[in-house]
Amino acid sequence: MANLWVRKPLSQLLAQAGDSEKGLKRTLGAWNLVALGIGAIIGAGLFVRTAAAAAEAAGPSVTLSFVVAAIGCAFAGLCYAEFAAMIPIAGSAYTYAYATMGEVVAWIIGWALIMEYALGAATVSIAWSEYLNKLLGGAIPYEWCHSPMEGGIMNAPALIILLALTLVLIKGTQESAFINAIIVAIKVSIVLIFIAVGWSYVNPENHVPYMIPEGTPGHEGMFKHGWGGVLGGAAIVFFAFIGFDAVSTAAQEAKKPERDMPIGILGSLAVCTILYILFSHVLTGVANWQEFKTSGKEASVAYAIQNHMPGYEWLATAVTVAILAGFSSVILVMLLGQSRVFYSMANDGLIPKVFAELHPKFRTPYKSNWILFIFVGAFAAFVPGSMAGDLTSFGTLLAFVLVSLGVLFMRKSNPEQARPFKTPLVPLVPILGALICTGMIIAIDPFTLKTAMVWMVVGLVVYFGYSRKHSKLQS
C-alpha cells in the first residue's frame, strides 16, 4: 500500500542540490535573481490593474492597496526565502511541500503551479499579441492574431514570441537571465520616466477625497469604498505582484543560493513595491480616478498621458513598448519556472523522465521546454485569453499558503537543520501569510474557483493513475 504522505528526506534533497556535475548549471548571481523577480513581477499588472483597482474599489487610495498586497506577499516571500536558502533545488513550492507535507500535497501544488506558470505564459502571450498589433496600428490581419473561437485562424504572434523565448531558454539560463536583464532595464526606465515626468502634472485635487466616500453611486458594496475599498483594491492589484516566487524555481542554478536566494526574492519584491506605490500615486494624480471607469481601461496610462500631459504623446507609445517588454520577460520567467518544476517532478518519478532530460551541451531541460512550447503554444494560438481567467492567481495563492505552512512543519520536523536565512517572528509571519493568501483565494470569483477545482480533480486522477505507481520514494 502506497503512503500518500511519504516525505522526501531532507538529506536526499540536499545531496541533489550539491550535485552540480550532473544537475542544472549554477550560473546566476544575486543581481540576476533580483532581475528575474522584477522581470516576472512588472508586466501588464502595473499598467492595467492600477487603473482598474482605482476605478472599481479604491480611488486614489489604490496606493494603500499596493501596500496591503505587498504585506501579504512579503509574509509569503519571507517563507520562500527560508526554504530557497535551505533547500537550493529546482521546483519551488512543489519541492518544499514534498519535504514537509508529503507526496500527495507536493503533487497537488505541482499540479496547481501549472496554472500559474503554463497557463500564465499562454495568457500573457495572447496579450503580447494584442499590444504588438496596437503598436503596429492594426497591421496584422484579424484572422492571424485571433483564435478560431474568436473567428480567426490562429494567434500567430503569440506563437512566435513563445517559440523565440523557448529557444532562448534552451540555449541556457545565463543567456536567458542576460536577455531578461535588458528587458527589465527597458521597462523599469519607462516606468521611472513616467513617474518623473508625471510628478509635475499631478493635480492634488484628484487625491481628494483620498478614499471613495460611502454612498458614492456604483460603490455600494463593502469592498467598494473606504477602507473596505482599499482591501478590495488589494485583491485586484495582488495580481500585479505574481512572479516573485518564480525566483525560487531557479534555486538550483544560483551560484551562492544561501545568500543569493533571499536577496533575489525579497529584493525584487521591495523594488517593485516602491515603483508600484510611486506609479499609482502619479497615475491617480494626473487623471481623476473616475475617468478610468469609462476611459482608458487597458490603455489607462496612455489615456492619462494623451489627455493630461500635453507634449508627451511619445511617452504613450513608450508605455506600449514597456508593456510589450514587460510581457516578454514575464513569459520568459513563467516558462523557466514551469520547466524547472517539471524537472523536479520528473526526477521524483511523478511525471515521465523525459521532462528531466538535460541538453548534453547547455545542461537545460530542453525536451521539457519543447513539450511546454507545444502545450502552451496550442493554448495561445487556438484559445482566447479570457478563458484562462484568474486561474493563474489561484495556483499562485495556493502555493503561497502551502509554503507558509511548510515553514511551520519544517521547524518542527527538522529544528536542527542549518538555515542560512530564517523567517522572522515564527509562527506569526507564516500564519499571517497563510491567512491573508487564503482570504484572497476566497475573494476570487466563483466561476474561476469551480474551474480550478475541476483542474485539481483531474490532477488527482493523474496522480492515482500514474504518479503514485512511478514515484521513486514509493518504489
C-alpha positions in Angstrom: 0.0 0.0 0.0 1.5 3.3 -1.1 1.9 6.0 1.5 0.3 9.2 0.3 2.1 11.3 3.0 5.6 10.0 2.4 8.0 12.9 2.7 11.2 13.3 0.7 14.1 13.2 3.2 15.9 16.5 3.6 19.3 14.7 3.3 18.3 13.4 -0.2 17.3 16.9 -1.3 20.5 18.5 0.0 22.5 15.7 -1.8 20.7 16.6 -5.0 21.4 20.3 -4.5 25.1 19.6 -4.1 25.4 17.5 -7.3 26.4 20.3 -9.6 28.2 18.0 -12.1 25.1 16.1 -13.3 22.4 18.7 -12.5 21.5 22.1 -13.7 24.3 24.6 -14.2 24.9 27.2 -11.4 25.3 30.4 -13.3 23.0 33.0 -11.6 24.2 35.7 -9.1 22.1 37.9 -6.7 21.6 40.6 -9.3 20.4 38.0 -11.9 17.9 36.7 -9.4 16.6 40.2 -8.5 16.2 41.0 -12.2 14.5 37.6 -12.7 12.0 38.6 -10.0 11.4 42.1 -11.4 11.1 40.5 -14.9 8.3 38.3 -13.6 6.5 40.9 -11.5 6.4 44.0 -13.6 4.2 43.0 -16.5 0.8 44.4 -17.6 -0.4 44.2 -14.0 1.1 47.6 -13.2 -0.2 49.3 -16.3 -3.6 47.7 -16.3 -4.6 46.7 -12.8 -3.7 50.1 -11.2 -6.5 52.0 -13.0 -8.9 49.1 -12.6 -8.4 49.0 -8.8 -8.8 52.8 -8.6 -12.0 52.9 -10.7 -13.7 49.8 -9.1 -12.7 50.0 -5.4 -10.0 52.2 -4.0 -9.9 55.6 -5.8 -6.7 57.5 -5.1 -6.1 55.2 -2.1 -5.0 52.5 -4.5 -1.5 53.3 -3.3 -2.6 51.8 0.1 -4.0 48.8 -1.8 -0.5 48.2 -3.1 0.9 48.4 0.4 -1.6 45.8 1.7 -1.0 43.4 -1.2 2.8 43.9 -0.7 2.5 43.0 3.0 0.7 39.8 2.1 3.3 38.9 -0.4 6.1 39.9 2.0 4.9 37.3 4.5 4.9 34.6 1.9 8.3 35.9 0.5 10.0 35.6 3.8 8.9 31.9 4.0 10.0 31.3 0.4 13.4 32.9 1.3 14.0 30.5 4.2 13.2 27.4 2.0 15.1 28.6 -1.0 18.3 29.3 1.0 18.0 26.0 3.0 17.0 23.7 0.1 18.6 25.3 -3.0 16.9 23.0 -5.6 14.7 23.5 -8.6 10.9 23.1 -8.1 10.0 25.9 -5.7 6.8 25.2 -3.7 6.5 21.7 -5.0 9.9 20.7 -3.6 9.2 22.4 -0.3 5.8 20.7 0.1 7.5 17.3 -0.7 9.9 17.7 2.2 7.4 19.0 4.7 3.8 17.8 4.0 4.2 14.6 1.9 3.9 13.4 -1.7 0.2 13.9 -2.3 0.4 17.6 -1.1 3.5 18.1 -3.3 1.7 16.7 -6.3 -1.3 19.0 -5.7 0.9 22.0 -5.5 3.0 20.9 -8.5 -0.3 20.5 -10.5 -1.5 23.9 -9.3 1.7 25.5 -10.4 0.9 24.5 -14.0 -2.0 27.0 -13.7 0.4 29.7 -12.5 3.2 29.2 -15.0 2.0 27.4 -18.1 -1.5 29.0 -18.3 0.0 32.3 -17.2 2.6 32.2 -20.1 -0.2 31.3 -22.6 -2.5 34.2 -21.4 0.4 36.7 -21.4 1.5 35.7 -24.9 -2.1 36.4 -26.1 -2.0 39.8 -24.5 1.5 40.4 -26.1 0.0 39.7 -29.5 -2.8 42.3 -28.8 -0.3 45.0 -27.8 2.0 44.3 -30.7 -0.9 44.8 -33.1 -1.8 48.0 -31.3 1.8 49.3 -31.6 1.7 48.4 -35.4 -1.6 50.2 -35.8 -3.6 47.1 -36.5 -1.3 45.9 -39.4 -1.7 42.2 -38.5 -4.7 40.7 -40.2 -7.5 39.8 -37.8 -7.5 36.1 -38.7 -3.8 35.7 -37.9 -3.9 37.3 -34.4 -7.1 35.7 -33.1 -8.1 32.1 -32.2 -10.6 30.1 -34.2 -13.0 30.6 -31.3 -12.9 34.3 -32.0 -13.4 33.9 -35.7 -9.7 33.8 -36.6 -7.3 31.1 -37.9 -4.6 31.2 -35.2 -2.8 33.7 -33.0 0.5 33.7 -34.8 2.3 36.5 -32.9 1.6 34.7 -29.6 3.1 31.5 -31.0 6.2 33.4 -32.4 7.1 35.0 -29.1 6.7 31.7 -27.3 9.0 30.0 -29.8 11.6 32.7 -29.6 11.7 32.6 -25.8 11.7 28.8 -25.7 14.9 28.9 -27.9 16.5 31.4 -25.5 15.7 29.1 -22.5 17.1 26.0 -24.3 20.4 27.9 -25.0 20.9 28.5 -21.3 19.8 30.1 -18.1 22.6 32.6 -18.1 21.7 33.8 -21.6 18.0 33.9 -20.5 19.0 36.0 -17.5 21.0 38.4 -19.7 18.1 39.0 -22.1 15.7 39.3 -19.1 18.1 41.9 -17.6 18.0 44.0 -20.8 14.2 43.8 -20.9 13.9 44.8 -17.2 16.2 47.8 -17.8 13.9 49.0 -20.6 10.6 48.7 -18.8 11.9 50.0 -15.4 13.3 53.0 -17.3 10.0 53.8 -18.9 8.2 53.4 -15.5 10.7 55.8 -13.9 10.3 58.3 -16.8 6.5 58.2 -16.3 6.9 58.8 -12.6 9.5 61.6 -13.0 7.6 63.5 -15.9 4.1 62.8 -14.5 5.0 64.1 -11.0 4.8 67.8 -12.2 1.4 67.1 -13.7 -0.1 65.7 -10.5 -3.2 67.7 -9.5 -3.6 67.5 -5.7 -7.4 67.9 -6.1 -7.5 64.4 -7.8 -6.4 62.9 -4.5 -9.3 64.4 -2.5 -11.1 62.6 -1.1 -8.4 60.0 -0.7 -10.8 57.1 -0.2 -14.1 56.7 -2.1 -16.8 58.0 0.2 -19.7 55.8 1.4 -22.8 56.4 -0.7 -20.9 57.0 -4.0 -23.1 55.7 -6.8 -21.9 52.4 -8.1 -19.8 51.7 -4.9 -22.4 50.2 -2.6 -20.6 47.0 -1.7 -18.5 46.6 1.4 -15.3 46.4 -0.6 -16.1 49.3 -2.9 -15.4 52.3 -0.7 -13.4 53.5 2.3 -11.0 51.0 4.0 -13.1 48.2 2.5 -12.3 49.6 -0.9 -8.6 49.6 0.0 -8.9 45.9 0.7 -11.0 45.3 -2.5 -8.3 47.2 -4.4 -5.6 45.0 -2.8 -7.4 41.9 -4.2 -7.3 43.4 -7.7 -3.7 44.7 -7.6 -2.4 41.5 -6.0 -2.1 40.0 -9.5 0.5 42.7 -10.3 2.8 41.0 -7.7 2.6 37.5 -9.1 6.0 36.3 -10.1 8.5 36.8 -7.3 8.0 33.2 -6.3 9.4 32.2 -9.7 12.8 33.2 -8.4 12.8 30.2 -6.1 12.4 27.8 -9.1 15.9 28.8 -10.2 17.5 28.0 -6.8 19.5 25.1 -8.3 21.1 27.5 -10.8 22.1 30.1 -8.2 25.9 30.4 -7.6 25.5 31.0 -3.8 21.9 30.1 -3.1 22.2 30.6 0.7 23.0 34.3 0.2 21.5 35.0 -3.3 18.0 33.5 -3.0 16.8 35.7 -0.1 18.2 38.8 -1.9 16.6 37.7 -5.2 13.1 37.1 -3.7 12.9 39.9 -1.2 14.9 42.4 -3.3 12.7 42.1 -6.3 9.6 42.4 -4.1 10.9 45.5 -2.4 12.0 47.3 -5.7 8.6 46.5 -7.3 6.6 47.7 -4.3 8.3 51.1 -4.3 7.8 51.5 -8.0 4.1 50.5 -7.7 3.3 53.0 -4.9 5.0 55.9 -6.8 3.4 54.9 -10.1 -0.1 54.6 -8.6 0.3 58.0 -6.8 1.2 59.7 -10.1 -1.4 58.0 -12.3 -4.3 58.9 -9.9 -2.9 62.4 -9.6 -2.5 63.1 -13.3 -6.1 61.8 -14.1 -9.1 61.7 -11.8 -9.8 58.1 -10.8 -13.4 58.4 -12.0 -12.1 58.9 -15.6 -10.8 55.3 -15.5 -14.4 54.0 -15.1 -15.3 55.0 -18.7 -12.0 55.8 -20.4 -8.7 54.1 -20.8 -9.4 50.7 -19.4 -6.5 48.6 -20.6 -4.8 51.7 -22.2 -5.3 53.7 -19.0 -1.7 55.0 -18.8 -1.6 56.0 -22.4 -5.1 57.7 -21.9 -3.7 59.7 -18.9 -0.6 60.9 -20.9 -2.5 61.8 -24.0 -5.3 63.8 -22.2 -3.4 65.3 -19.2 0.3 65.6 -20.2 0.5 67.7 -23.3 3.7 67.4 -25.3 4.4 63.9 -24.0 2.4 61.8 -26.6 5.7 59.9 -27.4 5.6 58.6 -23.8 2.3 56.9 -24.5 4.0 54.9 -27.3 6.9 54.2 -25.0 4.5 52.8 -22.4 3.2 50.4 -25.0 6.8 49.3 -25.7 7.3 48.9 -21.9 4.2 46.7 -21.7 5.5 44.6 -24.6 8.9 44.3 -22.9 7.1 43.5 -19.6 5.0 40.8 -21.2 8.2 39.2 -22.8 10.1 38.9 -19.6 7.0 37.6 -17.7 6.6 34.8 -20.4 10.3 34.0 -20.2 10.3 33.6 -16.4 7.0 31.7 -16.4 8.4 29.2 -19.0 11.6 28.9 -17.0 9.6 28.3 -13.8 7.3 25.7 -15.3 10.2 23.7 -16.9 12.1 23.7 -13.5 9.0 22.4 -11.6 8.6 19.7 -14.3 12.3 18.9 -14.0 12.0 18.2 -10.2 8.7 16.3 -10.6 10.3 14.1 -13.3 13.3 13.4 -11.1 11.0 12.2 -8.5 9.2 9.9 -10.9 5.8 11.7 -10.7 5.8 12.6 -14.4 7.7 10.9 -17.3 11.5 11.2 -17.1 11.6 13.0 -20.5 10.9 16.2 -18.5 14.2 15.8 -16.6 16.5 15.1 -19.6 19.2 17.8 -19.9 20.8 19.0 -23.1 24.3 17.5 -23.5 25.9 20.9 -24.1 23.7 23.5 -22.5 22.6 21.5 -19.4 19.0 22.8 -19.7 15.8 20.6 -19.7 15.4 21.1 -23.4 12.8 18.4 -24.0 10.7 19.8 -21.3 11.0 23.2 -22.9 9.8 21.8 -26.3 6.9 19.9 -24.8 5.9 23.0 -22.8 6.1 25.1 -26.0 3.7 22.7 -27.8 1.2 22.7 -24.8 1.4 26.5 -24.1 1.6 27.3 -27.8 -1.6 25.3 -28.6 -3.4 27.2 -25.9 -2.1 30.6 -27.0 -2.7 30.0 -30.7 -6.2 28.5 -30.6 -7.9 29.5 -27.3 -9.0 33.1 -26.3 -7.0 34.6 -23.4 -10.1 35.3 -21.4 -10.7 31.6 -20.8 -7.7 31.4 -18.5 -9.3 33.9 -16.3 -7.8 34.2 -12.9 -6.7 30.6 -12.7 -3.1 31.9 -12.6 -3.9 33.7 -9.3 -5.4 30.6 -7.7 -2.3 28.5 -8.4 -0.1 31.2 -7.0 -2.1 31.8 -3.8 -2.3 28.1 -3.1 1.4 27.8 -3.4 1.8 30.8 -1.0 -0.4 29.2 1.6 1.4 25.8 1.5 4.9 27.4 1.6 3.9 29.5 4.6 2.5 26.4 6.4 5.6 24.4 5.3 7.9 26.6 7.3 6.0 25.7 10.4 6.2 22.0 9.6 9.9 22.1 8.8 10.7 24.0 12.0 9.0 21.2 13.9 10.4 18.2 11.9 13.9 19.4 11.3 14.7 22.0 14.1 18.5 21.3 14.0 18.8 21.9 10.2 21.1 24.8 9.2 19.0 27.8 8.0 21.2 30.4 6.2 18.1 32.7 6.2 15.5 32.5 8.9 11.9 33.7 8.5 11.4 36.2 11.4 8.7 36.1 14.0 7.7 32.4 13.5 4.9 31.3 13.9 3.3 34.8 13.4 4.7 35.5 9.9 3.8 32.1 8.3 0.4 32.1 9.9 -0.4 35.7 8.7 1.0 34.7 5.2 -1.3 31.7 5.0 -4.4 33.6 6.4 -4.0 36.6 4.1 -3.5 34.4 1.0 -6.4 32.2 1.9 -8.5 35.3 2.2 -7.5 36.3 -1.3 -8.4 32.8 -2.6 -11.9 33.2 -1.1 -12.2 36.6 -2.9 -11.6 35.0 -6.3 -14.8 34.9 -8.4 -16.9 31.6 -8.1 -16.5 30.5 -11.7 -12.7 30.6 -11.5 -12.8 28.7 -8.2 -15.0 26.0 -9.8 -12.8 25.7 -12.8 -9.7 25.4 -10.5 -11.4 22.6 -8.5 -12.1 20.7 -11.8 -8.4 21.1 -12.7 -7.3 19.8 -9.3 -9.6 16.7 -9.6 -8.1 15.9 -13.0 -4.7 16.2 -11.3 -5.6 13.7 -8.6 -6.8 11.3 -11.3 -3.4 11.6 -13.0 -1.7 11.1 -9.6 -3.5 7.9 -8.7 -3.4 6.6 -12.3 0.3 7.2 -13.0 2.4 9.1 -10.5 1.8 7.1 -7.3 2.9 3.9 -9.2 6.0 5.5 -10.6 7.1 7.5 -7.6 10.8 6.8 -6.7 10.1 7.2 -3.0 7.3 4.6 -3.2 9.3 2.0 -5.2 
